[in-house]
Each structure stands twice: as C-alpha cells, then as structure tokens.
Amino acid sequence: MNLLPRIVLLLTPALVAGCYPLHATMGHLDLMARRQPVEALVADPATPAAQKARLERVSAMRDFASRELALPDNGSYRRYAQLDEDYPVWSVWVTPEFDLAARQSCFPIAGCVPYRGYYARAAAERYAARARAAGDDVLVGGVTAYSTLGHFDDPLTSAMLRLPDARLAGLLFHELAHQVVYLKNDATFNESFARAVEIEGTLCWLASRQDDAALAAYRAGLARADVFFASIKATRAALAELYAAPLDDDAKRAGKARIFETLRASHRRRVAEDAAWSAYDPWFEGELNNAKLAAVATYFDEVAQFRALLAEKQHDFAAFYAAVKARAAARGGVRVSP
C-alpha cells in the first residue's frame, strides 16, 4: 500500500485546522511506524516463547476472519506494534449535564463521531478537564484497538495481546468489520454492526475449536450483556423523562442522582446473586453519568437488529454484508474499504 497519498490527505486538514488534528495524525503515524511483521517476530529466536505462541494464535484468528467470516484479507493485524503505554488511544465522551446525546467531533474522512480520541492520556485528560469545567458529563477510557477503515494496515498491539482469547478474536472481527461497511456520521449503526460481527464471529470461532466450555462461558456472558444493556436502556429512558420535565436544575440533579443510584443498586444485587456479574464492576467504578450511558448505547442500540439480519441470511456473512450495505445506502450512504 502506498502510504504517501494517505499521509498527505491526513496531514493537510491537520495543518490547516490546528492542534488536535495534528496530534491525531502524528500519533497515528507513530503507531504505524512501530509495526513489525508477525511472521518475522514468530521466526525470530529472540522473541520470548510465550509471546511467540500468542502471536501464532492471533495469526490463526486473523486467517479465520477472512476464510470463514468473509472479512477483508489484507495486511491489517498481520503486523505487531509494541506500545509505550497501556493503550494506543484514549477516547473522551462528553455530554451536556441534562442531555443524553454525546457532543460530536467531526473529521474530513470519518465524519462526525460521538467521542474524541487522543494518543496520549495527558492530552485526553486536559480536554476532559475543560469539558468538566464547563459543566458537562465526561468519560475518559482506554481504547485497545481502532480502525482506519482500510486506509492503513491496522496493527496488532501489545494492548490487544493482553486480552483473553475470545475477547481478542472478537476485537479482531469487530475492527475488520469497519472496513466492510462504514456509514458516515452514524456511529451507532457502525458500532452496532461491528459488535454483531464480533459476537457472531466469536461464536463461530469458538465452535470451530470445539471448546464447549469456552462457548458456554461466552454465551453466558452474552446473556449478562443483554441484561446489562436492558438496564442501561431503562436508565436512559428514565433520565430522558426527567430532563424533559419542567424542573429547575437542582431538582434535575437530585433526580439524576437517584436514577443512577437505582442503576448501581441493581448491579450490587446481581453481584450478590452471581459473582460473574463482578465483571461489570469496573464500569460502575467512579461517577455514573450521561457520557457513560452514551458510550454503551452507541455500541449496543442496534446489535439485535443486525444479529437478526444475519440469522435471516442463514449466517452467510457475505450475503449479510451485502444486506447491511443496502441498509447503509438507504440511510444516507455507505463507505467501504478503499
């Protein structure tokens, strides 16, 4: 892939627009420069045995993605990048205090998205601090992987290798799905579609390994995720009603606190009944706010619809992608792998 035209395409708006686009462009190019071919690392006697075995497993997942899930067969996730920090990117979600809709950040290629990504945590925290000072709700979180929509060969990172096998396989499938269909300015469509591919792809991958225990555990996790999202959806509905009510700000703040405490209390009850629910403890740590809810909704809102469409296509992934592209076109346009 000839990178120069893409680098110029990215750098031109960055230099014109100022600091943030330049930060994003330079951070991405630094990540690309760190890539090393996975095959070369596996063949290198200096590569630790544990890392070598892990890379070989990931290569098998990557091959499965293209062979069995009809995902792009390209250079993405076939090269490895060792990070200096825990994550390649930190995302910042911002919502108004009494509004569930995330503030949008707009870019020349990706369009508008409900978050802003930073390659340095300190930069993300500075942006978040400004939003908090303005009275907004804020979420800052590490991002294990992201997609360049096929413009670059996205790297396998050291952050990704920390994940358990099923989660890592799902993440590969998720990010590759963004190269198949990407609807500009509709993050919920994009993330829900990719999440559906992640789920169904992981189920296929676990079944191919004939690992009944892992498959049962994954299905149980999906069932918990459905319950979790239902509780988030109910919380958002309660908050929407509160925010629309003719109340002053103090009354809305008190009502908001009560609604979030109800959500937190329901989680505590689930953990008391089943320790497996403790997997959601990190999400409940710290402040619960509109920004956290917006992030969950973006990744879950339309997943059931996409999974139903795949079932309708008898789990023929190629036919499923064609149907999703048609839906995207009907909603305003489609972007596919360049």
Wavefront OBJ file of the C-alpha trace (Angstrom):
o trace
v 0.000 0.000 0.000
v 1.356 3.409 -0.998
v 1.107 5.452 2.208
v 2.214 8.861 0.863
v -1.139 9.957 -0.619
v -2.912 8.918 2.566
v -0.388 10.731 4.762
v -0.830 13.893 2.694
v -4.616 13.503 2.881
v -4.431 13.274 6.660
v -1.829 15.960 7.230
v -3.369 18.690 5.067
v -6.512 19.252 7.180
v -4.420 18.783 10.314
v -2.040 21.587 9.449
v -4.888 23.864 8.426
v -7.136 23.157 11.407
v -4.645 23.292 14.276
v -3.519 21.296 17.286
v -5.958 18.401 17.698
v -5.923 17.106 14.100
v -2.122 17.386 14.069
v -1.923 15.438 17.356
v -4.159 12.712 15.904
v -2.248 12.492 12.649
v 1.202 12.372 14.222
v 0.066 9.887 16.881
v -1.332 7.576 14.234
v 1.791 7.776 12.076
v 3.952 6.980 15.123
v 1.854 3.875 15.730
v 2.199 2.823 12.095
v 5.977 3.245 12.314
v 6.163 0.759 15.201
v 4.748 -2.160 13.191
v 6.758 -5.326 12.685
v 5.583 -8.341 10.643
v 4.120 -11.013 12.899
v 5.738 -13.751 10.805
v 9.171 -12.211 11.348
v 8.631 -11.999 15.113
v 7.488 -15.615 15.273
v 10.583 -16.702 13.335
v 12.955 -14.577 15.438
v 14.767 -16.688 18.095
v 14.879 -13.602 20.328
v 11.084 -13.469 20.629
v 10.004 -14.918 24.006
v 8.283 -18.278 23.659
v 5.065 -17.114 25.334
v 4.768 -14.108 23.031
v 5.565 -16.257 20.005
v 2.779 -18.709 20.901
v 0.368 -15.826 21.434
v 1.208 -14.285 18.066
v 0.694 -17.623 16.347
v -2.776 -17.938 17.908
v -3.662 -14.446 16.762
v -2.498 -15.263 13.236
v -4.883 -18.218 13.249
v -7.720 -15.920 14.363
v -6.832 -13.460 11.615
v -6.882 -16.173 8.957
v -10.227 -17.425 10.299
v -11.680 -13.928 9.954
v -11.083 -13.813 6.210
v -11.636 -17.502 5.468
v -14.828 -18.091 7.467
v -16.333 -14.641 8.115
v -15.673 -13.053 4.693
v -13.774 -10.200 6.338
v -11.060 -8.364 4.363
v -7.954 -10.395 3.522
v -5.372 -7.638 3.755
v -2.420 -6.538 5.869
v -4.433 -5.394 8.890
v -3.469 -7.154 12.139
v -0.648 -9.022 10.440
v 1.947 -6.680 11.926
v 2.646 -6.035 15.591
v 3.256 -2.750 17.438
v 4.709 -2.623 20.938
v 3.243 0.332 22.841
v 4.952 2.538 25.408
v 1.648 2.983 27.272
v -1.267 0.735 28.200
v -3.429 1.745 25.232
v -2.830 3.159 21.765
v -5.633 5.702 22.204
v -7.787 7.242 24.949
v -11.305 8.272 23.991
v -13.211 11.137 25.593
v -17.011 11.149 25.559
v -18.772 14.384 26.517
v -22.473 15.065 27.057
v -24.336 18.043 28.480
v -25.365 17.684 32.125
v -29.038 17.216 31.265
v -28.853 15.644 27.808
v -28.154 12.050 26.754
v -26.724 12.925 23.330
v -22.925 12.974 23.138
v -21.198 16.016 21.722
v -19.892 15.258 18.219
v -16.368 15.622 16.858
v -16.188 15.900 13.074
v -13.330 14.939 10.756
v -12.747 15.004 6.978
v -12.592 11.218 6.483
v -14.554 9.582 9.296
v -17.285 12.209 9.521
v -18.842 13.039 12.885
v -18.410 10.673 15.841
v -19.618 10.990 19.466
v -16.142 10.983 21.025
v -12.644 12.313 20.544
v -9.557 10.095 20.572
v -6.117 11.043 21.886
v -2.803 9.198 21.534
v -1.618 10.480 24.924
v -3.626 10.121 28.118
v -2.473 13.503 29.398
v -3.917 15.194 26.312
v -7.206 13.330 26.768
v -7.393 14.387 30.413
v -6.760 18.039 29.515
v -9.642 18.003 27.046
v -11.827 16.200 29.603
v -10.962 18.740 32.313
v -12.102 21.607 30.093
v -15.408 19.854 29.436
v -15.951 19.163 33.148
v -15.185 22.784 33.971
v -17.901 23.795 31.513
v -20.376 21.611 33.430
v -20.503 18.656 31.046
v -20.567 14.950 31.887
v -17.355 13.223 30.796
v -15.977 9.718 30.286
v -12.289 9.002 29.580
v -11.384 5.439 28.657
v -8.521 3.489 27.133
v -9.141 2.085 23.645
v -7.498 -1.262 22.913
v -7.808 -1.017 19.111
v -9.304 1.209 16.437
v -9.917 1.031 12.707
v -8.613 3.287 9.935
v -11.367 1.887 7.665
v -8.843 0.222 5.385
v -6.766 3.330 4.647
v -3.862 1.778 6.571
v -2.965 -1.755 7.600
v -4.040 -1.525 11.235
v -1.583 -3.088 13.683
v -1.973 -5.766 16.296
v -0.873 -4.002 19.502
v 0.553 -5.065 22.828
v -2.716 -3.833 24.399
v -4.647 -6.350 22.302
v -2.384 -9.220 23.356
v -3.408 -8.680 26.993
v -6.955 -9.808 26.212
v -8.252 -13.358 26.740
v -8.521 -15.327 23.502
v -12.277 -14.976 22.961
v -12.209 -11.217 23.528
v -9.178 -10.798 21.283
v -10.775 -12.797 18.472
v -13.936 -10.735 18.808
v -11.987 -7.484 18.731
v -10.225 -8.506 15.512
v -13.570 -9.352 13.913
v -15.100 -6.097 15.172
v -12.375 -3.849 13.809
v -12.192 -5.652 10.461
v -15.961 -5.247 10.113
v -15.480 -1.470 9.995
v -13.529 -1.982 6.766
v -16.533 -3.715 5.190
v -19.284 -1.200 5.967
v -18.943 2.277 7.423
v -21.808 4.754 7.389
v -20.503 8.277 7.740
v -21.960 10.278 10.650
v -23.770 7.297 12.217
v -21.607 5.792 14.950
v -24.444 3.728 16.425
v -25.035 1.977 13.091
v -21.307 1.343 12.648
v -20.553 0.106 16.145
v -23.706 -1.980 16.450
v -22.947 -3.664 13.113
v -19.347 -4.336 14.146
v -20.486 -5.612 17.544
v -22.860 -8.049 15.806
v -19.988 -9.339 13.648
v -17.855 -9.580 16.799
v -20.462 -11.687 18.600
v -21.412 -13.990 15.748
v -17.813 -14.323 14.610
v -16.662 -15.283 18.097
v -19.414 -17.880 18.367
v -18.266 -19.364 15.043
v -14.620 -19.287 16.087
v -15.267 -20.991 19.433
v -17.447 -23.616 17.736
v -14.655 -24.321 15.220
v -12.297 -25.004 18.119
v -14.802 -27.440 19.633
v -14.258 -25.776 23.000
v -17.625 -26.424 24.630
v -16.664 -24.878 27.962
v -15.436 -21.646 26.377
v -18.509 -21.489 24.144
v -20.847 -21.950 27.130
v -18.973 -19.263 29.076
v -19.179 -16.856 26.134
v -22.919 -17.453 25.719
v -23.430 -16.834 29.440
v -21.515 -13.583 29.093
v -23.752 -12.546 26.196
v -26.829 -13.203 28.316
v -25.423 -10.949 31.058
v -24.614 -8.290 28.467
v -28.229 -8.318 27.288
v -29.443 -7.783 30.860
v -26.877 -5.025 31.408
v -27.902 -3.197 28.253
v -31.593 -3.505 29.149
v -30.823 -1.786 32.461
v -28.891 0.957 30.639
v -31.776 1.435 28.221
v -34.246 1.737 31.111
v -31.954 4.222 32.854
v -31.683 6.347 29.717
v -35.468 6.348 29.372
v -35.917 7.472 32.982
v -33.344 10.224 32.546
v -34.879 11.418 29.264
v -38.211 11.827 31.039
v -36.520 13.674 33.910
v -34.576 16.030 31.633
v -37.726 16.898 29.683
v -39.672 17.721 32.852
v -40.352 21.382 33.829
v -37.966 21.296 36.807
v -35.148 23.560 37.894
v -31.542 22.375 37.667
v -31.254 21.436 41.350
v -34.319 19.205 41.115
v -32.968 17.580 37.966
v -29.596 16.944 39.644
v -31.303 15.283 42.594
v -33.446 13.145 40.309
v -30.436 12.217 38.201
v -28.539 11.092 41.301
v -31.486 8.913 42.388
v -31.782 7.267 38.976
v -28.072 6.449 38.845
v -28.179 5.070 42.389
v -31.008 2.767 41.326
v -28.806 1.505 38.496
v -25.861 0.986 40.839
v -28.026 -0.793 43.420
v -29.348 -3.213 40.786
v -25.758 -4.108 39.901
v -24.899 -4.737 43.560
v -27.862 -7.109 43.812
v -26.753 -9.018 40.721
v -23.227 -9.420 42.050
v -24.599 -10.694 45.363
v -26.617 -13.316 43.485
v -23.950 -14.293 40.938
v -20.248 -13.410 41.245
v -19.900 -13.495 37.448
v -21.541 -10.064 37.411
v -18.413 -8.628 39.056
v -17.016 -8.429 35.513
v -19.037 -5.202 35.275
v -17.539 -3.718 38.453
v -15.033 -1.550 36.522
v -17.885 0.102 34.607
v -19.609 1.019 37.863
v -16.456 2.461 39.456
v -16.335 6.214 39.782
v -19.043 8.573 38.596
v -22.044 7.333 36.650
v -23.149 9.942 34.143
v -24.704 10.612 30.757
v -21.404 10.144 28.934
v -21.024 6.572 30.210
v -24.543 5.786 29.057
v -23.920 7.331 25.640
v -20.878 5.119 25.093
v -22.828 1.953 25.939
v -25.791 2.929 23.750
v -23.548 3.592 20.757
v -22.181 0.039 20.845
v -25.407 -1.801 21.746
v -28.505 0.007 20.472
v -28.893 -1.771 17.110
v -26.997 -5.022 17.726
v -30.127 -7.178 17.975
v -31.317 -5.913 14.585
v -28.040 -6.821 12.899
v -27.908 -10.256 14.514
v -31.456 -10.893 13.341
v -30.473 -9.880 9.812
v -27.547 -12.314 9.854
v -29.869 -15.095 11.026
v -32.250 -14.167 8.205
v -29.333 -14.646 5.788
v -28.684 -18.082 7.339
v -25.336 -16.886 8.722
v -23.966 -16.324 5.229
v -21.636 -13.456 6.106
v -21.122 -12.272 2.523
v -24.892 -12.044 1.975
v -25.232 -10.323 5.354
v -22.661 -7.660 4.420
v -24.469 -7.004 1.149
v -27.729 -6.501 3.043
v -26.039 -4.172 5.569
v -24.560 -2.120 2.722
v -28.049 -1.770 1.265
v -29.343 -0.565 4.638
v -26.484 1.889 4.922
v -27.184 3.250 1.452
v -30.837 3.701 2.366
v -29.811 5.667 5.456
v -27.651 8.090 3.588
v -24.610 6.445 2.052
v -22.007 3.791 2.543
v -18.270 3.797 2.850
v -16.395 0.561 2.254
v -12.753 -0.478 2.253
v -10.744 1.746 -0.161
l 1 2 3 4 5 6 7 8 9 10 11 12 13 14 15 16 17 18 19 20 21 22 23 24 25 26 27 28 29 30 31 32 33 34 35 36 37 38 39 40 41 42 43 44 45 46 47 48 49 50 51 52 53 54 55 56 57 58 59 60 61 62 63 64 65 66 67 68 69 70 71 72 73 74 75 76 77 78 79 80 81 82 83 84 85 86 87 88 89 90 91 92 93 94 95 96 97 98 99 100 101 102 103 104 105 106 107 108 109 110 111 112 113 114 115 116 117 118 119 120 121 122 123 124 125 126 127 128 129 130 131 132 133 134 135 136 137 138 139 140 141 142 143 144 145 146 147 148 149 150 151 152 153 154 155 156 157 158 159 160 161 162 163 164 165 166 167 168 169 170 171 172 173 174 175 176 177 178 179 180 181 182 183 184 185 186 187 188 189 190 191 192 193 194 195 196 197 198 199 200 201 202 203 204 205 206 207 208 209 210 211 212 213 214 215 216 217 218 219 220 221 222 223 224 225 226 227 228 229 230 231 232 233 234 235 236 237 238 239 240 241 242 243 244 245 246 247 248 249 250 251 252 253 254 255 256 257 258 259 260 261 262 263 264 265 266 267 268 269 270 271 272 273 274 275 276 277 278 279 280 281 282 283 284 285 286 287 288 289 290 291 292 293 294 295 296 297 298 299 300 301 302 303 304 305 306 307 308 309 310 311 312 313 314 315 316 317 318 319 320 321 322 323 324 325 326 327 328 329 330 331 332 333 334 335 336 337 338
